[in-house]
Amino acid sequence: MTARDLAAALPDIGTLKDLCRSMAMAEAILNPDGERIYSYSAQWSETEQVASMRNGSGDEYDIVFAPDGAYIRGFDHESPLSPYHREDVPRPWPGVLDSVPETFRRHVEEPAFADEDGCPVVTVCLWRAADAPSWETGRITFPEGHPDPDGSHWLFELLLAPTPEAFRSFAEDYYEVPADIEALRHIYALRPLGQRDIAALNPSAGAETVIAAAKAIGYPLATDLRPAAG
């Protein structure tokens, strides 16, 4: 799989945003006090929201959701397209960023997506204008003999399998705890989060911590988790 295949497989911007929020909320309940793989910031800037993945081994992605569209950058540290596989000064693989339109160039140059020397940390990049019919990616010549040369498949695996069942498999494998499928279905449907949903997924999760996470993610809360008026 390559960025071209990923561009054809991803859903529209709104559906992708909801999926990212659901994943972040589910993991925030499963692991309320620790480092998480999936996160979401509903107030990354005044006009932008960001979904992120960090696996702790140097692999990551960020999806910027803005009024003018969405921008995706991913980094597989073992990819042959890594900027650090060059013999001289590190730089992105030809074509990965060359075609990014002016609308999204600010994200290419975003310091949070670059190393300490300003080199973009990227092996896969996609973008989609708000009114565009599909995702786009650069014209890239991929090295032969590699089934996932830029990391498109495994980095975005849960976005390519957008189901509660897929998230449950991830959660039970990674956290080695059972994950209630009905609670996950509730969250994946973006239904308001209540005490019962938290308890079903993680009985030891503190309500205040989960509420804070939900507010950061922009996930709706049920009435039993909202502060009393007045």
C-alpha positions as CSV (number, residue, x, y, z in Angstrom):
1,M,0.0,0.0,0.0
2,T,1.2,3.6,-0.7
3,A,-0.2,7.1,-0.2
4,R,-2.1,6.8,-3.5
5,D,-4.0,3.8,-2.1
6,L,-4.6,5.5,1.2
7,A,-6.0,8.5,-0.6
8,A,-8.5,6.3,-2.4
9,A,-9.5,4.4,0.8
10,L,-9.9,7.3,3.4
11,P,-13.4,8.7,4.0
12,D,-14.4,12.3,3.5
13,I,-13.1,14.9,5.9
14,G,-16.1,15.0,8.2
15,T,-16.3,11.3,8.6
16,L,-12.6,11.1,9.3
17,K,-12.7,13.8,11.9
18,D,-15.5,11.9,13.8
19,L,-13.6,8.7,13.6
20,C,-10.5,10.3,15.0
21,R,-12.5,11.9,17.9
22,S,-14.0,8.5,18.7
23,M,-10.7,6.7,18.7
24,A,-9.2,9.3,21.0
25,M,-12.1,9.2,23.4
26,A,-12.2,5.5,23.6
27,E,-8.5,5.3,24.4
28,A,-8.7,8.2,26.9
29,I,-11.1,6.0,28.9
30,L,-9.0,2.9,28.6
31,N,-5.9,4.7,29.7
32,P,-6.9,7.9,31.4
33,D,-3.7,8.6,33.3
34,G,-1.0,7.4,30.9
35,E,0.6,8.1,27.6
36,R,-1.8,7.3,24.8
37,I,-1.3,6.4,21.1
38,Y,-4.3,8.2,19.7
39,S,-5.1,11.8,20.7
40,Y,-7.3,14.7,19.5
41,S,-7.1,18.4,20.2
42,A,-10.2,20.3,19.4
43,Q,-8.4,23.6,20.0
44,W,-5.0,23.1,18.4
45,S,-5.4,26.7,17.2
46,E,-8.2,29.2,16.9
47,T,-9.4,27.6,13.7
48,E,-7.8,24.2,13.5
49,Q,-8.2,20.8,15.2
50,V,-5.6,18.0,15.1
51,A,-5.8,14.2,15.4
52,S,-2.5,12.6,16.3
53,M,-0.8,9.2,16.7
54,R,2.4,8.5,18.6
55,N,3.4,4.9,19.1
56,G,6.4,5.6,21.4
57,S,8.8,4.0,18.9
58,G,9.3,7.0,16.7
59,D,6.3,6.4,14.3
60,E,3.6,9.0,14.2
61,Y,1.0,10.9,12.2
62,D,-1.0,14.2,12.4
63,I,-4.2,15.2,10.7
64,V,-4.9,18.9,10.7
65,F,-8.6,19.7,10.2
66,A,-9.1,23.4,9.2
67,P,-11.9,25.4,7.5
68,D,-10.1,25.2,4.2
69,G,-9.7,21.4,4.3
70,A,-7.5,18.7,5.9
71,Y,-3.7,17.9,5.8
72,I,-2.2,14.5,6.7
73,R,1.4,13.8,7.4
74,G,2.7,10.4,8.6
75,F,6.2,9.2,9.5
76,D,7.3,5.5,9.5
77,H,10.9,5.6,10.9
78,E,11.7,2.3,9.2
79,S,10.4,3.4,5.8
80,P,12.8,3.6,2.9
81,L,11.3,7.0,2.2
82,S,12.5,8.4,5.6
83,P,14.4,11.7,5.2
84,Y,17.1,10.1,7.4
85,H,18.0,7.4,4.9
86,R,19.7,9.9,2.7
87,E,23.5,9.9,2.4
88,D,23.8,13.6,2.9
89,V,21.6,16.2,4.6
90,P,18.2,14.7,5.6
91,R,15.4,15.8,3.4
92,P,12.0,14.4,2.4
93,W,11.7,11.8,-0.4
94,P,11.2,13.4,-3.8
95,G,7.5,14.0,-4.5
96,V,6.2,13.5,-1.0
97,L,5.8,17.3,-0.3
98,D,6.6,18.8,-3.7
99,S,3.0,19.1,-4.9
100,V,1.4,20.3,-1.6
101,P,-0.7,23.3,-2.7
102,E,-0.2,26.8,-1.2
103,T,-3.3,26.3,0.9
104,F,-1.5,23.7,3.0
105,R,2.1,24.8,2.8
106,R,2.0,26.2,6.3
107,H,1.5,22.7,7.6
108,V,4.6,21.5,5.6
109,E,6.6,24.1,7.4
110,E,4.9,23.6,10.8
111,P,7.7,23.2,13.5
112,A,5.7,20.6,15.3
113,F,6.0,18.4,12.2
114,A,9.7,18.9,11.7
115,D,12.9,17.9,13.5
116,E,15.2,20.3,15.4
117,D,16.9,21.3,12.2
118,G,13.6,22.1,10.5
119,C,13.5,19.0,8.2
120,P,9.9,17.8,7.8
121,V,9.5,14.4,9.5
122,V,7.4,12.7,6.9
123,T,7.2,9.6,4.7
124,V,3.5,10.0,3.6
125,C,1.5,13.1,3.0
126,L,-2.1,13.7,1.8
127,W,-4.4,16.7,1.6
128,R,-7.9,17.5,0.7
129,A,-9.5,20.9,0.1
130,A,-12.9,21.4,1.8
131,D,-14.7,21.4,-1.5
132,A,-12.6,18.7,-3.2
133,P,-14.1,15.3,-4.1
134,S,-11.2,13.2,-3.0
135,W,-7.8,13.1,-1.2
136,E,-4.7,14.0,-3.1
137,T,-1.0,13.1,-2.8
138,G,2.2,13.8,-4.6
139,R,3.7,12.2,-7.6
140,I,6.1,9.7,-6.1
141,T,8.4,7.0,-7.4
142,F,8.3,4.3,-4.8
143,P,11.1,1.9,-4.2
144,E,10.3,-1.6,-5.5
145,G,10.0,-4.8,-3.4
146,H,8.3,-3.2,-0.4
147,P,4.6,-3.9,0.4
148,D,4.2,-0.7,2.5
149,P,7.0,1.6,1.4
150,D,5.8,4.8,3.1
151,G,4.0,3.3,6.0
152,S,0.5,4.2,4.7
153,H,-1.0,0.9,5.7
154,W,0.2,0.2,9.2
155,L,0.4,3.8,10.3
156,F,-3.3,4.4,9.4
157,E,-4.6,0.9,10.0
158,L,-7.4,1.9,12.4
159,L,-8.5,4.6,10.0
160,L,-8.7,2.0,7.2
161,A,-10.7,-0.3,9.4
162,P,-13.1,2.2,10.9
163,T,-15.1,-0.1,13.2
164,P,-15.5,-0.6,16.9
165,E,-14.5,-4.2,16.4
166,A,-11.1,-3.1,14.9
167,F,-10.5,-0.8,17.8
168,R,-11.4,-3.5,20.3
169,S,-8.8,-5.8,18.7
170,F,-6.2,-3.0,19.0
171,A,-7.1,-2.2,22.6
172,E,-7.2,-5.8,23.8
173,D,-3.9,-6.5,22.1
174,Y,-2.1,-3.4,23.3
175,Y,-3.6,-2.9,26.8
176,E,-4.3,-6.6,27.4
177,V,-7.7,-5.9,28.9
178,P,-11.2,-6.7,27.7
179,A,-12.9,-3.8,25.8
180,D,-16.7,-3.7,25.9
181,I,-17.9,-3.7,22.4
182,E,-21.3,-2.0,23.1
183,A,-19.4,0.9,24.8
184,L,-17.2,1.2,21.8
185,R,-20.1,1.2,19.5
186,H,-21.7,4.0,21.6
187,I,-18.5,6.0,21.3
188,Y,-18.0,5.3,17.6
189,A,-21.5,6.6,17.0
190,L,-20.5,9.8,18.8
191,R,-23.4,9.4,21.2
192,P,-23.0,11.5,24.4
193,L,-20.7,9.9,26.9
194,G,-22.2,9.0,30.3
195,Q,-21.1,7.3,33.5
196,R,-22.4,3.9,32.3
197,D,-20.2,4.1,29.2
198,I,-17.1,4.9,31.2
199,A,-17.8,2.1,33.7
200,A,-18.4,-0.4,30.9
201,L,-15.1,0.3,29.2
202,N,-13.0,1.0,32.3
203,P,-14.5,0.8,35.8
204,S,-11.4,2.4,37.3
205,A,-11.4,5.5,35.2
206,G,-12.0,8.6,37.2
207,A,-14.9,10.7,35.9
208,E,-13.1,14.0,36.3
209,T,-10.2,12.9,34.2
210,V,-12.4,11.5,31.5
211,I,-14.6,14.6,31.4
212,A,-11.4,16.8,31.0
213,A,-10.3,14.5,28.1
214,A,-13.7,14.7,26.5
215,K,-13.6,18.5,26.6
216,A,-10.2,18.6,25.0
217,I,-11.3,16.2,22.3
218,G,-14.6,18.0,21.8
219,Y,-16.6,14.9,22.5
220,P,-20.2,15.3,23.7
221,L,-21.1,14.5,27.3
222,A,-24.4,13.1,28.6
223,T,-26.3,15.0,31.2
224,D,-25.0,12.9,34.1
225,L,-21.5,14.1,33.3
226,R,-22.3,17.8,32.8
227,P,-21.9,20.2,35.7
228,A,-25.1,21.3,37.3
229,A,-26.4,24.7,36.2
230,G,-26.1,27.6,38.6
